[in-house]
Amino acid sequence: MAAPRTVLLTGAAGGLGTLMRTLLPPYGYDLRLFDMVPVEGEPDAVTADLADQDALRAAVRGVDAIVHLAGISLEAPFADILRSNIEGTHNLYEAARAEGVRRIVFASSNHAVGFTPRPRAGDPLIPLGTPRRPDTFYGLSKAFGEDLAQLYWDRHGLETVSVRIGSCFPEPTSVRMLSVWMSPADGARLFHAALSAPGVGHTVVYGSSANTRVWWDLSSARALGYDPQDDSEGFAARLVAEQGELDESNPDHAHLGGHFCTKPPVWPH
């Protein structure tokens, strides 16, 4: 599949969307921006809610692909998650189907499998086929999104790469994040690979850099052509000195999802 040129970026005003607004265009993409709040410095961005199906249809019309980052990105009451992340994602897929869009990159999350025990030294990497064990209603909504993507591939031939994103920030901020961190530059590399790889059907990948302490198997992402260049280990000495190594007896450190499994941060943050 040739790299699509016009890409709808939902959640364009959010943290990850703001990074991708700068990092994706050098790969040759013309971005159409969508968010429920105005996108600073982007007067042509579409300001609408995922519940506005007419606005979604108009935003989707004529694009080659979609990078879907919009939605609640932390824990929230189920009714809010339902409206934004579940119904909103369904509305997006219906708009894409109706307008003939053939490829979506869906921002899933490691929190879809958050109650998976984290690997210890010598353990194998967490495989793609590990059972989904969401740690929050937020994680549950990402598990739903992956199933929705599978349905729309099987029923309608709409391809999706579901990216189980770890933590995409300029620098990792915790010792846990050393294992799941994805640098913004690697995030753009992975999204580009997901947009341009041929014949993805519905493919699920883990999203992180090539971290020395990585917990999960990146092979399905690499199969798309993803070649991560960064490693969190350069930040390790400082973070370990400040926070200590992960503690086997600390419930916050027991599972892949970290403190989302115990005291999840609540939206809005």
C-alpha positions in Angstrom: 0.0 0.0 0.0 1.4 3.4 -1.0 1.5 5.8 1.9 -1.8 7.7 2.1 -1.4 11.4 1.6 -4.4 13.0 3.4 -4.8 11.8 6.9 -7.5 12.7 9.4 -5.9 13.2 12.9 -8.5 13.0 15.6 -7.6 14.2 19.1 -5.3 16.7 17.4 -5.3 19.1 20.4 -4.3 16.4 22.9 -0.8 15.6 24.1 0.0 12.9 21.6 -2.0 14.7 18.8 0.1 17.8 19.4 3.3 15.8 18.9 2.1 14.1 15.8 0.9 17.4 14.2 4.6 18.2 13.9 6.1 14.8 13.4 3.9 13.2 10.8 4.0 15.8 8.0 7.7 15.2 7.2 6.6 11.7 6.1 4.5 13.2 3.4 1.1 13.5 5.0 -1.3 16.3 4.7 -3.2 16.3 8.0 -6.8 17.2 8.5 -7.2 18.0 12.2 -10.2 17.1 14.4 -10.8 17.8 18.1 -13.7 18.7 20.4 -11.7 21.8 21.4 -10.0 24.3 19.1 -6.5 23.4 18.0 -4.2 26.2 18.8 -2.8 27.9 15.8 -4.9 25.8 13.4 -7.9 27.8 12.2 -8.9 25.1 9.7 -9.1 22.3 12.2 -12.6 20.8 12.7 -14.0 21.5 16.1 -16.6 18.9 16.9 -17.5 16.0 19.2 -17.3 12.4 18.2 -21.0 12.3 18.9 -21.7 14.7 16.0 -22.1 12.1 13.2 -22.7 14.8 10.5 -19.4 16.6 11.4 -17.6 13.3 11.5 -18.8 12.3 8.0 -17.7 15.7 6.7 -14.3 15.4 8.4 -13.7 11.9 7.1 -14.9 12.6 3.5 -12.0 12.5 1.0 -9.3 11.4 3.4 -7.0 8.4 2.6 -6.7 7.2 6.2 -7.4 8.1 9.8 -5.2 8.2 12.9 -7.7 8.0 15.7 -6.3 9.5 19.0 -9.4 11.2 20.3 -11.2 10.2 23.4 -10.7 10.1 27.2 -7.2 9.0 27.9 -7.4 8.2 31.7 -10.0 6.6 33.9 -13.5 8.1 34.1 -17.1 7.1 35.1 -18.3 4.4 32.7 -21.0 6.7 31.3 -18.3 9.1 30.1 -16.1 6.3 28.7 -19.1 4.9 26.9 -20.0 8.1 25.2 -16.5 9.2 24.3 -14.4 6.1 23.7 -17.0 3.4 22.8 -19.8 5.2 21.1 -17.4 7.8 19.7 -15.1 5.2 18.2 -18.1 3.4 16.7 -19.3 6.7 15.2 -15.8 7.2 13.6 -15.8 3.7 12.1 -19.3 4.1 10.7 -18.2 7.4 9.1 -15.1 5.8 7.7 -17.1 2.9 6.3 -19.7 5.1 4.8 -17.1 7.4 3.1 -15.0 4.5 1.8 -11.9 5.1 4.0 -9.8 2.0 3.9 -7.3 2.3 6.7 -7.5 3.4 10.4 -4.7 3.6 12.9 -6.4 3.1 16.3 -4.7 4.3 19.5 -5.3 1.3 21.7 -3.4 1.1 25.0 -1.3 -1.2 27.2 -4.2 -0.8 29.6 -6.2 -3.2 27.5 -4.0 -5.8 29.1 -3.1 -3.9 32.2 -3.7 -6.7 34.7 -1.1 -8.9 33.0 1.7 -9.5 35.5 4.7 -7.6 34.5 7.8 -9.6 33.4 10.6 -10.1 35.9 14.2 -10.6 35.0 14.5 -13.7 32.8 10.8 -13.9 31.9 9.8 -14.0 28.3 8.4 -10.8 26.7 4.6 -10.3 26.9 3.3 -11.8 23.6 0.7 -10.2 21.4 -1.7 -13.1 22.1 -1.8 -12.5 25.8 -5.4 -12.5 27.1 -6.9 -9.0 27.4 -7.1 -8.0 31.0 -8.2 -4.4 31.1 -7.3 -2.5 34.3 -9.9 0.3 34.1 -13.1 1.3 32.2 -10.6 3.2 30.0 -8.7 0.0 29.3 -12.0 -1.8 28.6 -12.8 0.8 26.0 -9.5 0.0 24.2 -10.3 -3.7 24.2 -13.7 -2.8 22.7 -11.9 -0.7 20.1 -9.7 -3.6 19.1 -12.8 -5.9 18.7 -14.6 -3.2 16.7 -11.6 -2.9 14.4 -11.7 -6.7 13.9 -15.4 -6.6 13.1 -15.0 -3.8 10.5 -12.2 -5.7 8.8 -14.1 -9.0 8.7 -17.4 -7.5 7.7 -16.5 -4.4 5.7 -12.8 -4.8 4.7 -11.8 -1.7 6.6 -8.2 -2.2 7.7 -6.9 -1.2 11.1 -3.6 -1.2 13.0 -4.4 -1.1 16.7 -1.4 0.3 18.6 -1.2 -0.6 22.2 0.6 2.5 23.2 2.8 2.5 26.3 3.7 6.1 27.2 4.6 8.6 24.5 6.3 11.6 26.1 9.6 13.5 25.3 11.2 11.7 28.3 10.1 8.9 30.6 9.1 10.1 34.0 9.1 6.9 36.1 11.1 3.7 36.4 8.0 1.8 35.1 8.0 4.0 32.1 11.5 2.9 31.2 9.9 -0.4 30.0 6.9 1.1 28.1 8.2 4.4 26.8 7.8 5.4 23.2 9.7 8.5 22.1 7.7 10.9 20.0 10.0 10.3 17.0 9.5 6.5 17.3 5.8 7.2 17.7 5.8 8.9 14.3 7.8 6.1 12.8 5.3 3.5 14.1 2.3 5.5 12.9 3.9 5.9 9.5 4.6 2.2 9.3 1.0 1.5 10.3 -0.3 3.9 7.7 1.8 2.6 4.8 2.4 -1.1 5.3 0.5 -3.3 2.8 -2.2 -5.8 3.7 -2.6 -5.3 7.4 -6.1 -6.5 7.8 -6.5 -6.0 11.5 -3.1 -6.0 13.1 -2.4 -5.4 16.8 1.0 -4.1 17.8 2.6 -2.9 21.0 3.8 0.7 20.8 7.2 1.5 22.4 10.7 2.3 21.6 13.4 -0.4 21.5 14.0 -0.1 25.3 16.6 -2.2 27.0 13.9 -2.9 29.7 11.1 -3.5 27.2 8.3 -5.8 28.6 6.5 -6.7 25.4 7.1 -8.3 22.0 7.6 -5.7 19.2 7.7 -8.3 16.4 4.3 -7.5 14.9 5.2 -3.8 14.8 8.6 -4.5 13.2 6.8 -6.7 10.6 5.0 -3.5 9.4 8.4 -1.9 8.8 8.7 -0.2 12.2 12.4 0.4 13.0 12.6 2.0 16.5 15.6 4.2 17.0 15.4 5.2 20.7 16.0 3.5 24.0 14.9 4.8 27.5 18.0 3.5 29.1 19.7 6.8 28.8 17.2 8.1 31.4 17.5 5.1 33.7 20.3 6.2 36.1 18.6 9.4 37.1 15.1 7.9 37.5 16.4 4.9 39.5 18.4 7.2 41.7 15.3 9.3 42.3 12.7 6.5 42.6 14.5 3.2 43.2 14.0 0.1 41.2 10.6 -1.5 40.9 9.6 -3.1 44.1 8.3 -6.7 44.0 6.1 -6.1 47.1 4.5 -2.8 45.8 1.1 -3.5 44.2 1.7 -0.5 41.9 4.6 -2.4 40.4 2.9 -5.9 40.1 1.2 -5.5 36.7 1.8 -4.1 33.3 -0.7 -1.3 33.9 1.1 0.0 37.0 -0.9 2.2 39.3 -3.9 2.1 36.9 -4.5 -1.3 38.6 -4.6 0.2 42.0 -5.4 4.0 42.0 -5.9 5.0 38.4 -5.6 8.6 37.5 -9.0 10.1 36.8 -10.0 12.3 33.8 -9.6 15.3 33.5 -6.0 15.1 34.7 
